[in-house]
Amino acid sequence: MRTIAVIGATGEVGFRLIPALHSSYRIVAVVRNREKRNFSRYPGVKVREVDDVANVGSLARALDGCEAIINTGYIWFAEHIHQAVMQSQAPIRHIVLTGSTGIFTRLPSQSAERKRLAEQFIQEQFRCPWTIIRPTMIYGHKDDRNISRLVSAVARYPIMPLIGKGNSLIQPVLIHDLVKAYGMALFNSKYYNKSYNIGGSKAYSNRQLIACAASSLGRRARLVPLPVTLVRRGVALLSMMGVSPISTEQVERFQENKDIDLSSFIADFDYVPRDFEQGIHLLIRDMKEHGRLR
C-alpha cells in the first residue's frame, strides 16, 4: 500500500480526503495543529506536525517515506514543497496541488498573481509528475465562509441586498465532487503534468443563486439592488473603521463573471460535477445537523 502525505489535513478539503483515501493508502496527515481535528477514528493515519509549510526543514521531515503529496493548502507554497522534497529525498512519484480559478480574473489582484507565479514555477521546476486542480468557490459544508453565510442570511432576513444588478455569473463547486477529483487524479498518469478547472456543472447569475438558496429553504428572497458606487464607498469607509464584512476587491469581483469551461475536466475525469440546485441540499443538511439552521 502506497503512502501519501496530505498537506493541510485539518482543513475542510484535507480532512475529507482522509476517509476518502483511507482504505486505499497509508496516509500521513501534515498539519500545524493536530488538536483541530480528531484523527483517532482513522486507524493507521500518522499525524506529523510542522511549524509552517514554508519551513522547508520541518516539512521535509514530515514527508519522510511518502510516495505522493496532495497539497490542499495554498498553491503558492509550491516552491517550499519542491525544496522539501529535494531535501527529504522522499520517493515522491506524484504531487497534486490545489490551484484556483481566481487566476483568470482580469482585475488587479496580488493573490491571483502569486498563484499564477506558483503555477509557472511548478511547470518549469518540478522534477516529478504534478497535477493542478483549480476549484471555483467551494461549498457544501457549514464553514465554507461564502455560500453557508448566504444560506444563513436568506434564512434569517426577508430582504437581501444585491450589489449592482446581480447578473454576473458564478459557478461554485461542491466539496464532495472536488474530493472525488483528488482521489481519481492520484498516481494516475492520465492526469500527469496537467491542470484542470473544476466547478459546478452550470453557472448561475448571483440573482439565480440567491433565489435557488431561498427556494431550497422554502422561502422567497426579495432582492434590493444597491448601486455599485454606493457599496464601494460604504466598504471603503467601513474598512477604514476596521469593521467591513467584505473587501473592496470582493466588491469588484462580485461584478465579474466567474463561469469556467469544464470540458477538459469532464472529458478526462468522465464525470459531471453537480450543479448548485443539487448541491445546496447537501449544504443545508450539513448546516441543520450542526445546529446552524432550524
Phi, psi and chi 1 to 4 in degrees:
 res  aa     phi    psi   chi1   chi2   chi3   chi4
   1 MET       -  130.5 -172.0  177.0  -74.8      -
   2 ARG   -77.2  155.3  -71.0  171.6  161.8  174.5
   3 THR  -109.4  129.1  -58.1      -      -      -
   4 ILE  -123.9  147.5   63.0  168.4      -      -
   5 ALA  -102.4  128.7      -      -      -      -
   6 VAL  -106.3  105.1  177.4      -      -      -
   7 ILE   -83.4  128.7  -62.2  175.6      -      -
   8 GLY    85.6   35.6      -      -      -      -
   9 ALA   -72.3   -9.1      -      -      -      -
  10 THR   -91.2   -7.6   58.2      -      -      -
  11 GLY   -74.8  171.4      -      -      -      -
  12 GLU   -63.3  -45.0  -64.3  -63.3  -20.8      -
  13 VAL   -72.7  -46.9  174.3      -      -      -
  14 GLY   -58.5  -43.7      -      -      -      -
  15 PHE   -70.1  -30.1 -166.2   64.4      -      -
  16 ARG   -74.0  -20.7  -79.3  168.5  173.3   75.7
  17 LEU   -71.1  -26.2  -82.5  169.7      -      -
  18 ILE   -58.8  -58.2  -55.8  -59.1      -      -
  19 PRO   -66.3  -29.3   22.1  -32.9      -      -
  20 ALA   -67.5  -31.9      -      -      -      -
  21 LEU  -110.0   -8.3  -57.6  175.4      -      -
  22 HIS   -58.7  -35.7 -176.9 -117.6      -      -
  23 SER   -79.8  -14.3   61.6      -      -      -
  24 SER  -108.8  -19.4  -58.4      -      -      -
  25 TYR  -139.5  155.6  -58.4   98.9      -      -
  26 ARG   -80.3  131.3  -72.4 -173.0  -65.7  -93.8
  27 ILE  -115.5  133.1  -62.2  175.2      -      -
  28 VAL  -109.8  114.2  172.9      -      -      -
  29 ALA   -88.8  112.8      -      -      -      -
  30 VAL   -96.3  114.2 -179.2      -      -      -
  31 VAL  -136.3  162.5  -56.3      -      -      -
  32 ARG   -93.7  -27.5  -68.2 -178.4   62.0 -175.9
  33 ASN  -146.0  102.8  179.9    6.7      -      -
  34 ARG   -67.0  -17.5   69.3  175.7   66.5 -144.0
  35 GLU   -73.7  -12.7  -58.2  -57.0  -38.5      -
  36 LYS   -71.9  -21.9  -71.1 -178.2   64.3  175.3
  37 ARG  -137.4  156.6  -63.5  -75.2 -171.3  175.4
  38 ASN   -99.7  100.2  179.0   14.8      -      -
  39 PHE   -89.1   -5.4  -67.4   95.4      -      -
  40 SER   -65.0  -22.0   63.3      -      -      -
  41 ARG   -77.9   -2.0   37.9 -176.4  171.2  153.0
  42 TYR  -119.8   85.7  -55.1  112.4      -      -
  43 PRO   -56.9  138.9  -22.8   33.7      -      -
  44 GLY    93.8  -15.2      -      -      -      -
  45 VAL   -72.7  124.2  172.6      -      -      -
  46 LYS   -92.3  130.9  -66.3 -177.4  179.1  179.4
  47 VAL  -107.5  121.2 -179.1      -      -      -
  48 ARG  -121.6  123.9  -63.4  175.5 -178.0  171.5
  49 GLU   -89.4  143.0  -72.4 -174.3  -62.9      -
  50 VAL  -125.1  151.0  -64.5      -      -      -
  51 ASP   -62.8  -42.0  -60.4  -30.1      -      -
  52 ASP  -170.2  145.8 -167.7  -68.9      -      -
  53 VAL   -61.2  -27.3  177.7      -      -      -
  54 ALA   -75.1  -11.4      -      -      -      -
  55 ASN   -83.9   96.2 -176.0  -32.9      -      -
  56 VAL   -59.8  -42.9  173.1      -      -      -
  57 GLY   -62.1  -45.6      -      -      -      -
  58 SER   -63.0  -42.7  178.5      -      -      -
  59 LEU   -67.9  -38.7 -178.4   58.6      -      -
  60 ALA   -58.8  -42.7      -      -      -      -
  61 ARG   -64.6  -36.0  -69.7 -172.0  -68.9  -86.2
  62 ALA   -69.7  -24.1      -      -      -      -
  63 LEU   -87.1   -2.6  -63.7  178.1      -      -
  64 ASP   -52.7  125.0 -177.4   51.9      -      -
  65 GLY    83.4   -2.2      -      -      -      -
  66 CYS   -84.9  148.7  -64.6      -      -      -
  67 GLU  -110.8   -9.9  -63.0  163.4   78.9      -
  68 ALA  -154.8  160.8      -      -      -      -
  69 ILE  -132.3  135.6  -60.8  168.4      -      -
  70 ILE  -116.5  114.8  -61.0  179.3      -      -
  71 ASN   -98.0  107.5  175.7   40.4      -      -
  72 THR   -92.4   -0.7   63.9      -      -      -
  73 GLY   -87.5 -164.6      -      -      -      -
  74 TYR   -64.5  139.1  -66.7  117.6      -      -
  75 ILE   -68.9  -20.2 -163.8  169.7      -      -
  76 TRP   -71.2   -1.3   55.6   61.9      -      -
  77 PHE   -84.9    5.8  -73.0  117.1      -      -
  78 ALA   -56.1  -42.3      -      -      -      -
  79 GLU   -65.4  -39.2 -173.1  168.9   -6.2      -
  80 HIS   -66.8  -39.5  -59.3   98.5      -      -
  81 ILE   -64.2  -43.3  -67.7  170.5      -      -
  82 HIS   -59.1  -46.1  173.9   70.6      -      -
  83 GLN   -64.2  -39.1  -67.7  172.9   -1.6      -
  84 ALA   -65.7  -39.3      -      -      -      -
  85 VAL   -62.9  -44.4  169.4      -      -      -
  86 MET   -63.3  -40.2  -63.6  -62.1  101.0      -
  87 GLN   -72.6  -37.0 -175.8  171.4  -45.9      -
  88 SER   -78.0  -26.8   70.9      -      -      -
  89 GLN    59.9   26.4  -63.6 -175.2  -16.0      -
  90 ALA   -65.6  146.4      -      -      -      -
  91 PRO   -78.6   60.7   31.5  -36.2      -      -
  92 ILE   -73.0  126.0  -58.6  -64.0      -      -
  93 ARG  -110.6  -13.5  -55.9  176.6 -170.5  -82.8
  94 HIS  -161.5  139.5 -171.2 -157.7      -      -
  95 ILE  -128.8  122.4  -57.0  177.3      -      -
  96 VAL  -105.8  127.3 -178.0      -      -      -
  97 LEU  -122.7  150.1  -57.3  105.9      -      -
  98 THR   -96.2  111.5  -54.5      -      -      -
  99 GLY   -94.7 -150.2      -      -      -      -
 100 SER  -161.0  138.3  169.9      -      -      -
 101 THR   -71.6   -5.6   55.4      -      -      -
 102 GLY   -61.3  -16.0      -      -      -      -
 103 ILE   -67.2  -15.5   64.8  171.1      -      -
 104 PHE   -89.4    1.0  -59.3  119.8      -      -
 105 THR   -61.5  146.2 -178.3      -      -      -
 106 ARG   -96.3   -0.4  -67.2 -175.5  173.8   89.1
 107 LEU   -87.2  151.9  -61.2  170.3      -      -
 108 PRO   -61.2  128.4  -19.4   31.7      -      -
 109 SER  -155.6  116.3  170.9      -      -      -
 110 GLN   -64.8  -38.4  -68.8 -176.4   -8.6      -
 111 SER   -62.6  -46.5  173.7      -      -      -
 112 ALA   -62.6  -38.7      -      -      -      -
 113 GLU   -66.5  -39.6 -175.1   58.9   22.8      -
 114 ARG   -61.1  -39.6  -71.5 -177.7   71.8 -174.2
 115 LYS   -69.6  -38.6  -67.2  168.7 -175.4  174.1
 116 ARG   -62.5  -44.1  -65.4 -175.3 -165.3  109.6
 117 LEU   -64.7  -35.8  -69.7  172.7      -      -
 118 ALA   -65.3  -41.9      -      -      -      -
 119 GLU   -63.9  -39.7  -71.2 -155.1   11.7      -
 120 GLN   -62.1  -41.5 -178.0  179.2  -13.0      -
 121 PHE   -61.8  -44.3  178.5   86.4      -      -
 122 ILE   -59.5  -48.5  -68.4  163.1      -      -
 123 GLN   -63.0  -33.3  -65.2  163.2    7.2      -
 124 GLU   -94.6  -28.7  -65.0  176.7   -5.7      -
 125 GLN  -114.7  -24.7  -58.5  -64.2  -31.2      -
 126 PHE   -64.6  135.5  -90.2   33.4      -      -
 127 ARG   -99.2   -8.7  -61.0 -178.4 -175.2  177.5
 128 CYS  -120.9  163.6   70.0      -      -      -
 129 PRO   -57.4  144.1  -25.9   35.9      -      -
 130 TRP  -136.2  158.9   51.5  -93.4      -      -
 131 THR  -141.0  132.0  -55.4      -      -      -
 132 ILE  -109.5  125.7  -62.5  172.2      -      -
 133 ILE  -112.2  119.4  -63.6  178.6      -      -
 134 ARG  -106.7  100.0  -57.8 -170.3 -164.8  103.7
 135 PRO   -80.3  154.8   28.6  -33.2      -      -
 136 THR   -79.5 -157.5   56.1      -      -      -
 137 MET   -60.2  126.0  179.0 -171.6  -66.4      -
 138 ILE   -92.1  134.4  -56.2  168.5      -      -
 139 TYR  -143.1  176.4   77.3  103.0      -      -
 140 GLY   119.9    4.9      -      -      -      -
 141 HIS  -141.6  160.9   60.4   89.7      -      -
 142 LYS   -64.0  -19.7   61.4 -178.4  176.1   57.8
 143 ASP  -113.2   29.0  -64.1  -43.7      -      -
 144 ASP   -74.7   -8.7   65.5   39.8      -      -
 145 ARG    70.7   -1.9  -64.2 -176.1  -63.6  178.8
 146 ASN  -126.4  -76.5  -68.4  -63.2      -      -
 147 ILE   -68.4  -36.1  -56.2  -60.9      -      -
 148 SER   -64.0  -36.0   64.5      -      -      -
 149 ARG   -67.3  -38.3  -70.5 -179.1  178.9  178.1
 150 LEU   -61.9  -46.5  169.7   64.3      -      -
 151 VAL   -60.6  -43.4  169.9      -      -      -
 152 SER   -60.5  -41.8  -65.0      -      -      -
 153 ALA   -67.7  -42.5      -      -      -      -
 154 VAL   -63.6  -37.3  169.3      -      -      -
 155 ALA   -70.0  -25.0      -      -      -      -
 156 ARG   -97.6  -36.3 -175.6  174.1 -179.7 -179.1
 157 TYR  -113.8  138.9  -56.6  111.3      -      -
 158 PRO   -77.4  -19.6   27.5  -34.1      -      -
 159 ILE  -123.7  135.3  -61.5  176.0      -      -
 160 MET  -119.8  128.8  -67.5  -68.8  -64.2      -
 161 PRO   -73.8  148.7   27.7  -34.2      -      -
 162 LEU  -132.2  126.4 -169.6   65.7      -      -
 163 ILE   -77.3  116.2  -57.3  174.7      -      -
 164 GLY    70.8 -150.8      -      -      -      -
 165 LYS   -83.4  -16.9  -64.1 -180.0 -180.0  179.6
 166 GLY    77.0   22.5      -      -      -      -
 167 ASN   -93.7   -8.9  -65.4  -30.9      -      -
 168 SER   -65.5  147.6  -59.6      -      -      -
 169 LEU   -92.6  147.9  -61.7  176.4      -      -
 170 ILE  -142.5  147.7 -173.7  170.0      -      -
 171 GLN  -141.5   65.4 -161.8  169.3  -16.1      -
 172 PRO   -64.3  152.1   23.6  -33.2      -      -
 173 VAL  -111.0  135.1   60.2      -      -      -
 174 LEU   -72.9  132.5 -172.1   65.0      -      -
 175 ILE   -58.7  -33.0 -166.5  169.5      -      -
 176 HIS   -63.5  -37.9  -52.2   70.6      -      -
 177 ASP   -71.9  -33.6  -67.6  -32.5      -      -
 178 LEU   -65.9  -45.7  177.2   58.4      -      -
 179 VAL   -60.1  -39.6  167.6      -      -      -
 180 LYS   -59.8  -40.1  179.0  179.6  178.0  179.4
 181 ALA   -63.5  -40.7      -      -      -      -
 182 TYR   -59.0  -46.9  -74.7  110.7      -      -
 183 GLY   -62.3  -37.8      -      -      -      -
 184 MET   -70.5  -37.2  -68.6  179.7   66.0      -
 185 ALA   -73.5  -30.9      -      -      -      -
 186 LEU   -59.3  125.8 -167.8   61.0      -      -
 187 PHE    61.2   17.9  -72.8  120.4      -      -
 188 ASN  -106.8  112.7 -169.3  -32.9      -      -
 189 SER   -63.2  -17.9   59.4      -      -      -
 190 LYS   -59.4  -28.7  179.3  179.2 -179.6  179.4
 191 TYR  -106.1    6.3  -51.4  107.5      -      -
 192 TYR   -66.9  138.5  -75.1    0.4      -      -
 193 ASN    56.1   39.8  -57.4  -31.4      -      -
 194 LYS  -133.1  157.2  -65.6 -179.4 -179.3  179.3
 195 SER  -121.2  139.6  -56.1      -      -      -
 196 TYR  -131.9  137.0  -65.6   95.4      -      -
 197 ASN   -90.5  138.6  -57.3  -34.5      -      -
 198 ILE  -134.3  129.9  178.2  171.6      -      -
 199 GLY  -148.4 -175.4      -      -      -      -
 200 GLY   -64.7  164.9      -      -      -      -
 201 SER   -68.3  -19.3   61.1      -      -      -
 202 LYS  -148.3  158.6   63.0 -178.7 -179.5 -178.8
 203 ALA   -93.9  152.5      -      -      -      -
 204 TYR  -128.4  149.3  -62.7   75.4      -      -
 205 SER   -72.0  159.6   70.3      -      -      -
 206 ASN   -59.7  -35.4  -74.2  -62.8      -      -
 207 ARG   -60.1  -48.4  -81.7 -177.5  171.1  -86.9
 208 GLN   -63.7  -38.6  -68.2  172.6  -33.9      -
 209 LEU   -63.1  -45.9 -165.2   81.6      -      -
 210 ILE   -65.4  -42.3  -64.3  171.6      -      -
 211 ALA   -62.5  -38.8      -      -      -      -
 212 CYS   -66.1  -42.5 -177.3      -      -      -
 213 ALA   -61.5  -43.4      -      -      -      -
 214 ALA   -64.3  -44.8      -      -      -      -
 215 SER   -60.4  -38.4  175.8      -      -      -
 216 SER   -66.6  -20.7  -60.9      -      -      -
 217 LEU   -96.2    2.5  -69.0  167.1      -      -
 218 GLY    74.7   27.3      -      -      -      -
 219 ARG  -125.1  170.7  -62.1  173.0   67.1   91.1
 220 ARG  -123.9  124.0 -178.4  178.5  178.7 -178.8
 221 ALA   -86.7  129.0      -      -      -      -
 222 ARG   -99.2  117.5  -65.4  179.1   58.7 -168.0
 223 LEU  -100.6  135.8  -57.0  178.1      -      -
 224 VAL  -117.2  102.7  179.0      -      -      -
 225 PRO   -65.7  136.9  -19.4   32.9      -      -
 226 LEU  -116.8  135.5  -59.8  175.7      -      -
 227 PRO   -57.7  135.7  -22.6   33.3      -      -
 228 VAL   -58.4  -40.6  177.1      -      -      -
 229 THR   -60.3  -41.6  -58.0      -      -      -
 230 LEU   -65.0  -43.9  178.2   62.9      -      -
 231 VAL   -64.7  -41.8  174.7      -      -      -
 232 ARG   -60.0  -44.2 -167.0 -178.4  -69.0  123.3
 233 ARG   -67.7  -38.9  -70.5  173.9  179.5  172.3
 234 GLY   -65.0  -42.3      -      -      -      -
 235 VAL   -65.2  -41.2  168.0      -      -      -
 236 ALA   -60.2  -42.3      -      -      -      -
 237 LEU   -66.5  -46.6  177.8   60.5      -      -
 238 LEU   -65.6  -32.6  -67.9  173.6      -      -
 239 SER   -66.1  -37.6  -64.4      -      -      -
 240 MET   -63.3  -29.8  -70.3  174.5   61.3      -
 241 MET   -88.1   -7.6  -60.5  167.3   60.3      -
 242 GLY    76.6   22.5      -      -      -      -
 243 VAL  -127.3   11.1  -66.7      -      -      -
 244 SER   -73.0  130.9  178.1      -      -      -
 245 PRO   -74.3  -16.8   28.1  -34.7      -      -
 246 ILE  -135.3  165.4   59.6  175.0      -      -
 247 SER   -99.9  164.6   66.4      -      -      -
 248 THR   -63.3  -33.4   52.2      -      -      -
 249 GLU   -63.2  -38.9 -178.3  177.9  -32.5      -
 250 GLN   -66.2  -34.8  -72.6  174.0  -48.6      -
 251 VAL   -61.1  -45.0  172.8      -      -      -
 252 GLU   -67.7  -40.4  -58.5  -54.5  -36.9      -
 253 ARG   -64.6  -29.7  -77.2  -79.5  -73.7  157.7
 254 PHE   -62.1  -28.8 -167.5   83.1      -      -
 255 GLN   -86.8   -6.9  -56.7  -55.8  -53.6      -
 256 GLU   -97.5  136.6 -173.7  178.0   43.0      -
 257 ASN   -65.2  133.3  -74.2  -29.3      -      -
 258 LYS  -124.7   33.3  -66.5 -179.7  -78.7  -66.4
 259 ASP   -82.1  154.0   55.1  -37.7      -      -
 260 ILE  -136.5  162.0   59.0  167.4      -      -
 261 ASP   -90.9  118.7 -179.7    5.3      -      -
 262 LEU  -100.4    4.2  -68.2 -179.5      -      -
 263 SER   -58.0  -43.8   56.8      -      -      -
 264 SER   -68.9  -36.2   61.3      -      -      -
 265 PHE   -63.8  -49.7  177.0   88.0      -      -
 266 ILE   -63.7  -39.3  -67.2  172.1      -      -
 267 ALA   -64.5  -43.7      -      -      -      -
 268 ASP   -82.9  -40.4  -78.5    9.5      -      -
 269 PHE   -87.2  -14.9  -76.7   77.3      -      -
 270 ASP    59.0   36.6 -163.8   28.1      -      -
 271 TYR  -152.5  154.0   79.8   91.4      -      -
 272 VAL  -106.2  117.1 -179.8      -      -      -
 273 PRO   -58.6  151.1  -23.1   34.6      -      -
 274 ARG   -69.9  148.6  -78.6  162.3  -80.7 -165.5
 275 ASP   -83.2  173.0   62.2   35.0      -      -
 276 PHE   -64.7  -34.6 -171.5   72.0      -      -
 277 GLU   -63.0  -28.8  -69.5  169.2   85.3      -
 278 GLN   -83.9  -45.2  -62.8  171.3  -55.4      -
 279 GLY   -71.1  -29.5      -      -      -      -
 280 ILE   -60.9  -30.9 -173.1   64.3      -      -
 281 HIS   -67.1  -34.9  -64.0  -71.3      -      -
 282 LEU   -68.0  -38.5  -66.8  174.7      -      -
 283 LEU   -65.0  -47.1  169.9   59.0      -      -
 284 ILE   -60.6  -40.2  -69.7  171.7      -      -
 285 ARG   -63.1  -42.4 -175.1  177.1   67.5 -172.5
 286 ASP   -64.0  -41.4 -173.0   64.4      -      -
 287 MET   -66.4  -38.1  -67.7  177.9   71.4      -
 288 LYS   -68.2  -39.9  -73.8 -178.1  175.3  179.6
 289 GLU   -63.2  -27.4  -72.8  176.3   -7.0      -
 290 HIS  -102.9   13.5  -70.0   87.7      -      -
 291 GLY    74.7   17.8      -      -      -      -
 292 ARG   -85.4  -18.6  -60.9  -68.4  179.5   88.3
 293 LEU  -136.9  152.4  -73.8  174.8      -      -
 294 ARG   -90.7      -  -66.6 -178.5 -179.8  178.5
